[in-house]
Structure formats: structure tokens, C-alpha cells
Amino acid sequence: MKKGIITVVGKDRVGIISEVCAYLAKDNINILDISQTIVQGFFNMMMIVDVNNITKPFGEVVDELDQLGNKIGVTIKLQHEEIFNKMHRL
């Protein structure tokens, strides 16, 4: 299974999770695990997602999530799991 790591960071507001999840559902991206916290008004979410069934290029999904983040006032990043793991290895 090919997995992706999505991070979402920004000022908290109503609807962030809803907007991100609606995009993922539309593009057939299944959420495997999710963690989110709000600290002093700042929203932080990390998702592990299944990207096996996306119907468009991975880079296009990355760009669209970036655009969605701009629209809703947060930063959204999607990376392949392998890249994320290599970047965070000690």
C-alpha cells in the first residue's frame, strides 16, 4: 500500500477538518490514521492516508491541497511516506 503523510497547520477556525476530509473523499483518498490538536488557538493535524486509488498524478494532489490550504487559511503539505520517513530519521 502506498501511503502519504498530510500535515495541516494554521490558526484554528471552524471547518478545517471538514474541508480537508471532503477533498480527500472526492479524490478517493482514504484516511488511515489521524491526529489533531489545538494549542493556544493554533490548529495542527497529521494524517496518514492511502494514496493507492488516486486517479490523478500525486503532484497534482499536492498542488490542489496547497491551494485548498490557501483558501481556508492554513498550510497543507502532502508527502510520500518514504520521503517523510527519510526526512525525519535520526
Residue pairs with C-beta under 8 A, 6 or more apart in sequence:
1 50
1 52
2 50
2 51
2 52
2 80
2 81
3 32
3 48
3 49
3 50
3 51
3 80
3 81
4 29
4 48
4 49
4 50
4 51
4 58
4 78
4 79
4 80
4 81
5 46
5 47
5 48
5 49
5 78
5 79
5 80
5 81
5 84
6 20
6 45
6 46
6 47
6 49
6 65
6 76
6 77
6 78
7 44
7 45
7 46
7 47
7 75
7 76
7 77
8 16
8 20
8 36
8 43
8 44
8 45
8 46
8 47
8 69
8 74
8 75
8 76
9 42
9 43
9 44
9 45
9 74
9 75
10 16
10 42
10 43
10 69
10 73
10 74
10 75
11 41
11 42
11 43
11 73
11 74
12 38
12 41
12 42
12 43
13 43
13 72
13 73
15 72
16 43
16 45
16 72
16 74
17 36
17 45
19 68
19 72
20 45
20 47
20 65
20 68
20 76
21 31
23 64
23 65
23 68
24 30
24 31
24 49
27 54
27 55
27 56
27 61
27 64
28 53
28 54
28 55
29 49
29 50
29 51
29 53
29 54
29 61
30 49
30 50
30 53
31 47
31 48
31 49
32 47
32 48
32 49
32 50
33 47
33 48
34 45
34 46
34 47
34 48
35 45
35 46
35 47
36 43
36 44
36 45
36 46
37 43
37 44
37 45
38 44
43 74
48 81
49 78
51 58
51 61
51 80
54 61
58 78
58 80
61 78
62 77
62 78
65 76
65 77
65 78
66 76
66 77
68 76
69 75
69 76
79 87
